[in-house]
């Protein structure tokens, strides 16, 4: 069984963040995970686009190419 070195995982104090900033940070964290899946071949481009679009819709994020706006 592999152990995870918790020191390498950045700590975020979610409670101290305003709601909009918290939402933005969560979106970026999830997008980074999708980016990793895509770059490692775990998902293809079509799956990536579908997942990103659905996630943005559910979180109220407007996608603009490589950038995004919080609604």
C-alpha positions in Angstrom: 0.0 0.0 0.0 1.4 3.4 -1.0 1.5 6.1 1.6 1.0 9.8 0.8 3.4 12.3 2.1 1.0 14.9 3.4 3.7 17.6 3.5 3.6 17.7 -0.3 -0.1 18.6 -0.4 -0.6 22.3 0.0 -2.8 23.3 2.9 -5.7 25.7 2.3 -7.6 27.4 5.1 -11.0 27.3 3.5 -12.8 28.8 6.5 -11.0 32.1 6.2 -11.8 32.6 2.5 -14.7 34.6 1.3 -17.3 32.4 -0.5 -16.4 33.6 -4.0 -12.7 33.0 -3.4 -13.5 29.6 -2.0 -15.5 28.7 -5.1 -12.7 29.9 -7.3 -10.1 27.9 -5.4 -12.2 24.8 -5.5 -12.8 25.2 -9.2 -9.1 25.6 -9.9 -8.2 22.6 -7.7 -10.7 20.4 -9.7 -9.5 21.8 -13.0 -5.9 21.0 -12.1 -7.0 17.4 -11.4 -8.7 17.2 -14.8 -5.5 18.7 -16.4 -3.4 16.0 -14.7 -5.8 13.2 -15.9 -5.6 14.6 -19.5 -1.8 14.9 -19.5 -1.3 11.4 -18.1 -3.7 9.8 -20.6 -6.3 8.8 -18.0 -9.0 10.6 -20.0 -9.1 11.8 -23.6 -9.8 15.4 -24.8 -13.5 14.8 -25.3 -13.9 13.5 -21.8 -11.9 16.4 -20.5 -14.0 19.0 -22.3 -17.3 17.3 -21.2 -16.2 17.1 -17.5 -14.9 20.7 -17.5 -18.1 22.0 -19.1 -20.3 20.1 -16.7 -18.3 21.2 -13.7 -18.3 24.8 -14.8 -22.1 24.7 -15.2 -22.7 23.2 -11.8 -20.4 25.6 -10.1 -21.7 28.7 -11.9 -18.5 29.4 -13.8 -18.5 30.9 -17.3 -15.7 29.5 -19.5 -13.9 31.8 -22.0 -11.4 29.7 -23.8 -8.5 29.3 -21.4 -9.9 31.7 -18.8 -13.1 31.7 -16.8 -15.4 34.1 -14.9 -17.3 33.4 -11.8 -21.0 34.1 -12.2 
